[in-house]
Every structure is written in C-alpha cells, then in structure tokens.
Amino acid sequence: MGTVMLELDGELVPQHEQLCQPVEHAVNDLIVLEFYRRALISGGRAAEPLGMPKSEFIPHASDSGLPYIRVSDDEWPAERARMESAPPPGWVVSGSSRQSSR
C-alpha cells in the first residue's frame, strides 16, 4: 500500500477528533465508500481494504447513506413488479397456494 501526505484544513481536525479513529482509517474509509458510491468497485471489493467481510460492509455503506441495491429509473418498474409478485419472506410457494413456513 502506498503512502500519501495529506494536509487537513484546520477546521476539519477538531471535527475528525469526534470520530474517535485515526485519520488514516477515516480517509481510507471515505475513499472506499466514494469508489463504491461511484460503482467503481463492488461491495465485496470495498470490504477488503476496510478489513471486514461483505456482510459487514453492506450495513456500513447503508449507515453512510449508500444503498446496497441500485436500480435505475428504467429498471425500477420491472423490479417493483417482481417484488410485488414475490411471496413474503418465510413463505413457501407450492402450486398455486402460498403458505407460511413458520
């Protein structure tokens, strides 16, 4: 991994201290999240440099305001129809009847 010198604006330093993590971790996190937001890397690839499994990255990205599932305006009508026609979680579709697996 390479090293980069970074100069922070004086007003950002006190704000960063509230995060309770080293600057290096915060900057790495922000860069990875930005690459993920721009769809330059996948969720699995984004999790690697942060030292977490993909299953932890997904809520981490969500907590940062980034959706895990991205659907374009063109894709949304078909996706919505698919979701509305799918059985609720925990239900088993058998023939034409739906029954709960609980």
N, C-alpha and C positions, 0 to 999 in steps of 0.2 A: 504494500500500500504506500502511496506517495504522501509527502508532507507538503502542506500549503500554509503559508503565513497569511493570517487574516487579521485585519485591523477593524475592530468594532467601534462604532460610534459611541462616544462617552455616555450617551443617554441609554444605550442598549445594555450596558454592563449591569447596572442595578436591576433591570428587568430580568436579565438572564439569571441572576443570582436567585431569583424566586423559583426557578425551575429545579433547583437542587440537583443538578447534574453537570459534569464537566462540559466545557464549551465544545470540546471535540465531539462528544456524543450528541449534543444538541444539533451541531452543524451537520453531522453525518445523518442524523435522523431527518432533518429538514431537506437535505439533498435527496435522500432516498425517497421520501414522500413526494417531492416535486417530480422526480423521474416517474414514479408510479402514477401520479396525477396526470402527467402528460402521456401516459401509456407507452413510455419508452422501455419500461421493464414490467414484468409480471409480478403478481403478489408473492409468488414463491421466490422469485429472484430478489425482490425487495426485502424479504425477510432475512436472507442470508447475511448481508453486511450489518444488520441490526442484531444478529445473534439470537434470532427467535425463529420458531417454526412458523410455517404459513398460517397455521390455525391461530397463532397469537397475533400475527401481523394484520389479519383481516379486521379484528376489533380495534387494533391500534390505529389503522388507517381510518376506520369509521369514527373513532373518537376524535380524530383530527379533521373530520368533516369530509373525508373522501369515501365515496360509495364503492363497495366491492363489486357490485353488479352495475355495469354501464350499458344502457340501452339507448340507441339513437332515437330521434323523433320518428324516423322512418320505420324502425324496428318495433316501437312501442305498441302499436295496435295489435300486431300479431302476438307479441309477448303477453299482453294483457288478456287476450282471448285464450291463450294457452293456460295462463294461470287461473282464469275463471272457470275453465273446463276441467281442471285437475282436481282430484279429490283432496279433501283437507288432510293435513299431516296425521298419520296414525290410522288412516282408513285404508282398507284393502278393497280393491275393485274386483269383484267376482261376477262374471257375466254382465248382467245389466243392473245388478243391485250393488249398493255400497253399504259396507258395514264397518263398524269400528273394530280395530284390532285390540282394543282395550278390554 
